[in-house]
Amino acid sequence: MRFSLWKGKEMSAQEIEAVKQVERGASVRASALNYLSYRARSQVEVKRFLAAKGFDEELIASVLHELREQQWLDDDDFADRLAFERLRKGYGPLYIRHDLQRRGVEHDRVEAALAQVSEADWRRAALWVLDKKAASYRGLSLHEQAGKLCQLLLRRGFSQASARTWVKEFLADSGRIDFPEDEA
């Protein structure tokens, strides 16, 4: 909406309110874009940020709709990117799921992002973390090393079964221990 404004122009209260409304909308949009300029964010994160700044709920909804239409906000893309970013840093599915849910991404979108990661990718990330940290546990007994490495993977968001399997594999492959075959 454009207004023909000039110094000394007489305006009605309705016109003044319309100009103020446009200005408030521009302020909400500028705050949202500034917040998005640092990193990608979910729609809920942007909404929380704008609400904390005291903006009107109706203006926030309008700006979020506009940003979605202009593809500045896309929770599907955000979830995919965050999942792969966390995977690359050695985090497991439980950690990533919690991180995305904490950021307000819907359950279906979270599960879709996690489904794109293969078991081999999770394994590779876990083994990378183990390889990186194992040297700091060299002075410990093998039992203590295995326990600490399992705890590390659990803290990183891997399941207990996966952590045990991959720690066992890691220690066997690194020549630290030869595990007997599990009896059926």
C-alpha positions as a printed NumPy array, in Angstrom:
array([[  0.   ,   0.   ,   0.   ],
       [  1.449,   3.361,  -0.991],
       [  0.586,   6.667,   0.569],
       [  1.032,  10.014,  -1.077],
       [  2.545,  11.891,   1.819],
       [  4.03 ,  15.339,   1.896],
       [  4.838,  17.897,   4.522],
       [  1.722,  19.593,   5.789],
       [ -0.743,  17.051,   4.327],
       [ -3.964,  16.772,   6.298],
       [ -4.814,  13.148,   7.149],
       [ -7.798,  11.527,   8.767],
       [ -7.408,   9.306,  11.821],
       [ -8.155,   6.294,   9.6  ],
       [ -5.353,   7.212,   7.157],
       [ -2.903,   7.75 ,  10.023],
       [ -3.786,   4.345,  11.473],
       [ -3.294,   2.712,   8.039],
       [  0.18 ,   4.261,   7.716],
       [  1.067,   3.111,  11.251],
       [ -0.143,  -0.425,  10.471],
       [  2.039,  -0.605,   7.363],
       [  5.003,   0.693,   9.368],
       [  4.454,  -1.897,  12.12 ],
       [  4.277,  -4.654,   9.491],
       [  7.542,  -3.447,   7.956],
       [  9.147,  -3.441,  11.398],
       [  8.009,  -7.04 ,  12.084],
       [  9.266,  -8.15 ,   8.678],
       [ 12.636,  -6.425,   9.168],
       [ 13.065,  -8.06 ,  12.593],
       [ 12.192, -11.49 ,  11.174],
       [ 14.593, -11.125,   8.252],
       [ 17.35 ,  -9.905,  10.548],
       [ 16.791, -12.936,  12.8  ],
       [ 16.917, -15.234,   9.762],
       [ 20.077, -13.589,   8.455],
       [ 22.277, -15.34 ,  11.034],
       [ 21.139, -18.899,  10.307],
       [ 18.137, -20.902,   9.123],
       [ 15.34 , -21.174,  11.664],
       [ 12.026, -22.946,  12.03 ],
       [  8.732, -21.094,  11.79 ],
       [  8.138, -21.616,  15.5  ],
       [ 11.538, -20.118,  16.378],
       [ 10.777, -17.003,  14.329],
       [  7.292, -16.749,  15.824],
       [  8.67 , -17.037,  19.385],
       [ 11.328, -14.425,  18.641],
       [  8.819, -11.922,  17.244],
       [  6.349, -12.53 ,  20.08 ],
       [  9.136, -11.943,  22.625],
       [  9.797,  -8.584,  20.968],
       [  6.17 ,  -7.682,  21.701],
       [  4.784,  -7.615,  18.181],
       [  1.061,  -8.112,  17.559],
       [  0.016, -11.737,  16.964],
       [ -1.907, -10.826,  13.808],
       [  1.092,  -9.014,  12.304],
       [  3.357, -11.942,  13.174],
       [  1.025, -14.392,  11.419],
       [  0.875, -12.146,   8.373],
       [  4.659, -11.794,   8.15 ],
       [  5.212, -15.543,   8.666],
       [  2.784, -16.265,   5.845],
       [  4.611, -13.812,   3.598],
       [  8.016, -15.31 ,   4.47 ],
       [  6.728, -18.835,   3.737],
       [  5.392, -17.722,   0.363],
       [  8.73 , -16.084,  -0.477],
       [ 10.523, -19.256,   0.699],
       [ 12.457, -17.527,   3.462],
       [ 10.858, -20.008,   5.874],
       [ 10.569, -23.7  ,   5.019],
       [ 10.411, -26.204,   7.874],
       [ 10.965, -29.186,   5.549],
       [ 14.209, -27.724,   4.239],
       [ 15.193, -26.552,   7.733],
       [ 14.686, -30.037,   9.212],
       [ 16.679, -31.711,   6.423],
       [ 19.562, -29.273,   6.724],
       [ 19.709, -29.417,  10.505],
       [ 19.576, -33.241,  10.52 ],
       [ 22.49 , -33.509,   8.101],
       [ 24.433, -30.778,   9.91 ],
       [ 24.07 , -32.595,  13.232],
       [ 24.885, -35.945,  11.599],
       [ 28.046, -34.423,  10.143],
       [ 29.04 , -33.36 ,  13.67 ],
       [ 28.546, -36.899,  14.973],
       [ 25.114, -36.712,  16.596],
       [ 22.625, -39.562,  16.525],
       [ 18.934, -39.779,  15.702],
       [ 17.671, -39.337,  19.261],
       [ 19.626, -36.1  ,  19.731],
       [ 18.579, -34.759,  16.334],
       [ 14.922, -35.663,  16.902],
       [ 14.944, -33.836,  20.237],
       [ 16.737, -30.82 ,  18.736],
       [ 14.209, -30.473,  15.911],
       [ 11.223, -30.92 ,  18.236],
       [ 12.663, -28.335,  20.623],
       [ 12.81 , -25.924,  17.704],
       [  9.117, -26.507,  16.996],
       [  9.349, -28.657,  13.869],
       [  6.298, -30.889,  13.465],
       [  6.665, -34.599,  14.228],
       [  6.043, -35.731,  10.623],
       [  8.69 , -33.357,   9.286],
       [ 11.181, -34.553,  11.917],
       [ 10.599, -38.189,  11.006],
       [ 10.884, -37.422,   7.282],
       [ 14.252, -35.721,   7.836],
       [ 15.554, -38.633,   9.909],
       [ 14.299, -41.18 ,   7.367],
       [ 16.633, -39.681,   4.767],
       [ 19.664, -40.825,   6.771],
       [ 20.72 , -44.419,   6.194],
       [ 21.903, -46.832,   8.865],
       [ 25.331, -46.743,   7.208],
       [ 25.446, -42.957,   7.698],
       [ 24.568, -43.303,  11.4  ],
       [ 27.248, -45.998,  11.758],
       [ 29.851, -43.853,   9.987],
       [ 29.063, -40.88 ,  12.259],
       [ 29.299, -43.028,  15.39 ],
       [ 32.605, -44.58 ,  14.353],
       [ 33.977, -41.127,  13.548],
       [ 33.073, -39.933,  17.063],
       [ 34.602, -43.054,  18.61 ],
       [ 37.805, -42.675,  16.615],
       [ 38.084, -39.039,  17.623],
       [ 37.59 , -39.684,  21.357],
       [ 39.193, -43.116,  21.871],
       [ 42.741, -41.773,  22.271],
       [ 41.766, -39.923,  25.454],
       [ 40.768, -43.242,  27.058],
       [ 44.007, -45.161,  26.305],
       [ 45.142, -45.461,  29.926],
       [ 41.934, -47.177,  30.987],
       [ 41.149, -50.869,  30.964],
       [ 39.251, -52.18 ,  27.939],
       [ 36.132, -52.594,  30.03 ],
       [ 36.337, -48.954,  31.184],
       [ 37.068, -47.78 ,  27.62 ],
       [ 34.049, -49.661,  26.288],
       [ 31.843, -48.186,  29.018],
       [ 33.011, -44.632,  28.422],
       [ 32.702, -44.939,  24.653],
       [ 29.173, -46.34 ,  24.999],
       [ 28.239, -43.459,  27.299],
       [ 29.673, -41.019,  24.779],
       [ 27.464, -42.387,  22.009],
       [ 24.424, -42.381,  24.291],
       [ 25.032, -38.702,  25.127],
       [ 25.359, -38.029,  21.408],
       [ 21.891, -39.46 ,  20.759],
       [ 22.515, -43.015,  19.589],
       [ 20.419, -45.894,  20.932],
       [ 21.916, -48.236,  23.501],
       [ 21.818, -51.204,  21.121],
       [ 23.569, -49.27 ,  18.368],
       [ 26.136, -47.837,  20.774],
       [ 27.045, -51.263,  22.133],
       [ 27.299, -52.773,  18.65 ],
       [ 29.435, -49.974,  17.246],
       [ 31.73 , -49.736,  20.277],
       [ 32.272, -53.49 ,  20.093],
       [ 33.008, -53.192,  16.359],
       [ 35.3  , -50.206,  16.902],
       [ 37.351, -51.876,  19.622],
       [ 37.625, -55.109,  17.615],
       [ 38.639, -53.264,  14.405],
       [ 41.209, -51.143,  16.217],
       [ 42.862, -54.304,  17.554],
       [ 42.202, -53.441,  21.175],
       [ 40.102, -56.467,  21.944],
       [ 38.871, -59.636,  20.325],
       [ 35.297, -60.246,  21.376],
       [ 34.035, -63.823,  21.359],
       [ 31.065, -64.423,  19.097],
       [ 27.716, -63.983,  20.809],
       [ 26.083, -67.278,  21.622],
       [ 22.618, -67.793,  20.268]])
